[in-house]
Amino acid sequence: MPRLSTLLLAWYDSQKRSLPWRDHPDPYAVWVSEIMCQQTRVETVIPYFERWMKQFPTVKVLASASEQDVLNAWEGLGYYSRARNLHKAAKIVAEKFNGQLPRDLDDLRSLPGIGRYTVGAIASLAFKMDQPTLDGNIRRVFSRLFDVDEFADSPAGEKMLWELTGAALPKGRAGDYNQALMDLGAMVCLPKNPRCLLCPLMKICKARENGTQELRPVIKPKKQIPTYVHAAAVIVERGKVLLSQRPADGLLGGMWEFPNTRIDGDPAKELVKALRGATRLKVQKKEALGLVQHAYSHFRVIVHPFLCTKVEIPKDKNLKWVRIDELDDYPMGKVDRQIAKKVGQA
């Protein structure tokens, strides 16, 4: 284990990536970057992080922001519960800890959206504590280093990998060690076609020795994801379009969308009846705007938007008429943003 960390840190000192949140004096910046990097590529995160820190430079500024501003800043990163939890946690930190991210691990763990991985990352990177962490890159690196044939995403596999990464942690340099593992997974120990000949740990890697690099980590087979078909009504009147705000909880919580409903048959034939049953909106269909589709983590959706005229609009606080030239001010998921672009071009 000492040899592992020595080789790794020597490589990191000369090869580490230059990232805007590294060596940042504010633990808040580390926190934001770790939340953004969950399930998202670093290259995608960098411009979002830089814009976020300009718009919400401190915990207190974020805590006082509206949810709509927060979701707007996050739009395009996906997994919007991360943004909502970050916002909720900022309010707690502002009220309970005077705007300073707590150093106590139990206090950190109590904040919305912060689990074991994020606690370890913040503790080691922001507070220089000797704490391990385990993200997707580190899981892959250690699965190969020790040729772990246990399912890496099972409780037993997770437990084993946490123990392994903790056992190799060098006292006093946990932050560099954790970041080095992340960089190694992102730059060398790739999911496919790992660059073993460039790896500083090649000589001590069991999977390399056994020829099993491409088989590690062992992941449970993914179930085939279902596809759902929706029809959406684009109701335009006097330069405004009707939007509906999604419930605060659940997928795309708090985001805005064009009124829509799931369809089992022909969207063009069923739109009016299905929309009335699901939303109490009465519309008259005019023309199709071309289908839009998107794959989420657990399902795929195909949406058929139709330009419509209103017949009857129910009184609903979640419905709002919005100027077409102000649609960019309303946070939306990728599907509805594509529809909004069609509306803006019409």
C-alpha positions, 0 to 999 in steps of 0.5 A: 500500500505505501508503494501504491500511494508513493507511485500515485502521488509522484505521477500526480505531482507532474500530471495532474489536471488543471481544474478551476476548483483545485487549490481554491481557498473556499470549501464552498467551491469544493462542495459545488464542484463535487456535487456538479461532478457527480454523474457528469464529465469534468469537461462539461462541469467546468463552464457551469462551475465558473458561471455558478461561482460568478452568480452565487459566489458564497453560500449566503448568496446561494441561500438567498437566491430563488429556486428558479435562478438556481435551476436556470443556472443548472439547466443542461447539467441534468439530475436536477435534484442535485441543484435543489439539494445544494440550494436547500443545504446552502440555506441550512449552512447559512442559518445554522453555520453562519455561511461556513461549511461545517468541518464536523463530519456528522454535520456535513453528512446531515446536509441534503445531497451529501452522502459518504462519497461527498463527505470524504471528498469535501473533508479531504480536499477542503479541510485536509482531513485524512478521509478516503472517498470513492467515486466512479473513477476510484471504484474502477481503479481499485477494482483493477488494481486488486482484480476485484471480481465482486460486483462493484455496485453491490454492498459487499463490493462497495465495502471492499473498495472503501476498505482498500482505498482507505488502507492505501491513504497516505496520512497528510496527503489525502486530498492529493491522493483522492484527486490523483485517483480521480485523475488516473481514472479519468485520464489513464484507467479509462472504462474502455481501452485503458492506457495501461502502458502509461499507468504509474501503477501498471507493475502492481496492478493485478488486473493488468497481470491477469489480463482482466482490465476490460472485465473490471469493475464487475457491474450488475447488468442493466435492465432494458429501459422503457420508452414512453410517448408523450404529446405536448400542447404548445398554446400560443396567444398574443405573443405568449405561450402557456407553461406548466410548472412541475411539482417540486419533488420528483423528476425535473422538480420545479422546472417548467414544461409545455402541458403534456400527457403520456399517450398510448396510441396515435398522439395526433388523434389522442392529444385533445382527449388525453390532455383534457383528462390529465390536465383539464386543459381544453385545446384545439389542435392545429399542427405538429411541430416535429417530435423531440426525444431524450434518454434519461437514466431509467427511461427514454421519452419521445414527445410529439408537440402540437401547436394548439389554440385554447378552448378552456384553461383551468385556474391552476397556480402551476400554469403561467402565460409567458412571453415567448421572448422570455422563455430562456428565463424559465428553467426547463429540461432538455425536451422542453428546451428543444420545444421552446426553441421551435416556438421561438423560431416559429 
